[in-house]
């Protein structure tokens, strides 16, 4: 058995998928170069206004309620990819016949999904989840299913339940009979084939053949004499007896969504609204393939209008360094609603954070405007996640910290698929932070304290006193410390005397006696001063002499009395720079 | 005197009822106490309506409220401290205070080491960006399980500590453009110009950053130990933290397996903390150093490079514990430097 998914009015369906709020409104799609734009597709509501394909855009604009949208190949390809994902979630054998037509092999799926009726309804529901209203027909051969699915589109004004049709074996001719002969012609053929099909339909019309039942009833020999093999082929299709082998496709795992904007977006709030829609679509597609994502790439095409760019370099617009922006906002980010995307006035921030990359491409053509036209952000996640809300919040926080710098005219979002993580934790393991919550929390804290100032520590293989670097903090539920120490031994050891570092080290005035410090005073920190009661050292350290940033120093451990209190400090004499510094306190 | 006990830590939105069955204390006459209860009950009835009002059905009498279970105590990493206070209580706020060099950071690292050995995730919200990763490693902390939030006024782009060879201490001033140093007189040095190095202004003070980061981490959940390191914040600044903030923190961790540990110079959380530990340099060590015994004793007159800083003796005193009513006690313990062996 085979099922066919057919999306009628595909251009309109692709636009409605990107803009679901237009579902109840009349929508018309136009194509062509101005001023010769023509309407190429309309929805049912538009037909009621008397607008049909072939009219000019100027004529259609007379209807005030009509939503006119340009034909978008990007949205159509995204809708087609979504349709493929939906089909692949049911059957591995899917033939991609046209952007709006897919045929699935359903053999052996009854044990997984139930009866053919259940499968057909499940396919219909899946397409609906992906934002597409499709016709689903099931038949014993692919072409009968295809004709039935196309035929459902011809019957207008039917309820959704009638958009699903299951043809029992042997009933093909009976169920296909009432369909008009126009369903035999593929809308996607071009050139000579289209003309040939049109002439064939005209011939059949002249014979008085209006539906497939009449075509099926014609004598084969007489039909062959008049229309040749093509006529016989059409008759087999009309009877539902033509069988062929399905040509399956293996769609690449590419999850991309894009949207082109008529009017450039200036504020972050409407951008977040559109991003949310794209993210939900991508997440639905990933979910249909039982996948998650670990990497999101956002590419924004920026408007390079010179006048617009100048407008955003207005010094009145608050910049990221403006202190007032960060006050009073509970999320540690500048005010969302008033945050201008071009707040930096072209001063873009190229991050050193390896998890987030920024790429700017300059406009090649107009030299007078040096503003880049593409802005890319990459959001890397430590674990595969499939939550559109989390993605949206992370992108919002990221764009708040790194605004693109110009109005946006096109949004492109892609996700790198990854296997979803296993959520099974150990029964006796201590709880760990939820990865989604933790990512959001870390992004928010990074907005408060700055990136690179929150994370885990990684010690470097060096003797440098500050030989460490920050890296991403990852909390895995099931991770255990590889070498479990014997309980009790570690606890029984004495605690280690810790050093509290002063960052940067405190410059100090040191009184020396016989080359040894006897009094210490820090101009910047009044607490750190006093007579040296006891000292140990000097301990000489040096390193990286082969580098430009070589270091060499003497370290002293001091007990300093300041009034009634005694404190222990590490004093450092920089042998290259010649200064004295208090590096930290033993605490 | 009222006979009902009002707990400030009761769940919000759960009303109390001063019922007649409450026990009286020893200092109040039973008859007089009964009259008090009746008077209070009449007052409450007058404000909320008669006892037949159906709204009363949803109100639980205070005497029937469940007794709060004792919090689970976990080892602090220092056996002497565990003997003193029984460990660190989960779901509670613990304050450790003391002056500089009183061992607060050593106790903090010991607690972190103990928590990560239990495979728990920990977070340090460092108000002054003062954590030394090498000390943390020497204390046996699994650094993969430690989230370090480095608050402070310096911008991350200006902060040289994350990359090697850019610290003003290590870079050659002649190359880096830092002020050069001159010798004033017999070993006293100062830097030329007398101007402080310019640092970037941050949008928030470190204290505000700490509080907001703490709020977010407590809301996120899943951490076994969260430490607020306010040890370098002057007490006059730390005391500006509203008491409501501490109440909020305590409510956020209540009934959760998280330990909230605050390191500070003076106690600032008031009654919100379940444990308050005061640390200080051990009196004998302090006395030895103050008397300058090392230099006066001719037998011990040794050059400074013959000395080695090996240990720090700490006095710990349990100032307050809401968990049990033991009297204030103190102990002494020692922390050893990483090179002491």
Interface residues (C-beta under 8 A of the other chain):
Chain A: X323 X325 X326 X327 X330 X332 X429 X430 X431 X432 X433 X434 X437 X438 X440 X441 X442 X444 X445 X448 X449 X450 X451 X452 X453 X454 X455 X456 X457 X458 X459 X460 X462 X464 X465 X466 X467 X468 X469 X470 X473 X474 X475 X479 X480 X481 X485 X490 X491 X492 X493 X494 X495 X496 X497 X498 X499 X500 X501 X502 X503 X504 X505 X507 X509 X510 X511 X512 X513 X515 X516 X517 X523 X524 X527 X533 X534 X535 X536 X537 X538 X539 X544 X547 X548 X549 X550 X551 X553 X556 X557 X559 X561 X565 X566 X567 X568 X572 X574 X576 X577 X578 X579 X580 X581 X583 X584 X585 X586 X587
Chain B: X75 X77 X78 X79 X99 X100 X101 X102 X103 X104 X105 X106 X107 X108 X109 X110 X113 X114 X116 X117 X118 X119 X120 X121 X128 X129 X130 X131 X132 X133 X134 X135 X136 X137 X138 X139 X140 X142 X143 X144 X145 X146 X147 X148 X149 X150 X151 X152 X154 X155 X156 X159 X160 X161 X162 X163 X164 X165 X166 X167 X168 X169 X170 X171 X172 X173 X175 X178 X180 X181 X184 X186 X187 X188 X189 X190 X191 X194 X196 X197 X201 X203 X204 X209 X212 X213 X216 X217 X219 X220 X221 X222 X223 X224 X231 X232 X257 X281 X286 X289 X290 X292 X294 X304 X305 X307 X308 X309 X311 X312 X333 X334 X335 X336 X337 X338
